Amino acid sequence: MSTKKSNPLYHVSNDGKDVESVDGVLELIIKKLGLTPALSVLEDIFSFLLEQVSSYAMFSVVKEIIDELVEKLLAVYSKIRPLLSI
């Protein structure tokens, strides 16, 4: 038995030539705004920061940086969410 989504989301690009199914609203926003390369850079930054952790003190500093960054990203998302007609 296959499980289909009742109302799947799609990202259409390249003047309608490319259609891609997305798993959720956040993924749709990322694709529509072309933020995939920015997320790749963000992942690299997180990876680099986590590689620097060698003590609890460094862990605390890295955790604080990551928490602040995530808080700012969530604030931006909460501001643009009402503008989306999804």
DAGI-V577622 format. One record per pair of residues at least 12 apart in sequence whose C-alpha atoms are under 6 Angstrom apart, sorted by the first residue. I is the first residue (numbers start at 1). J is the second residue. Records with the same first field share a line. If there is no record, write none. Layout:
BEGIN
I = J ; J
END
This chain:
BEGIN
9 = 21 ; 22
10 = 22
END
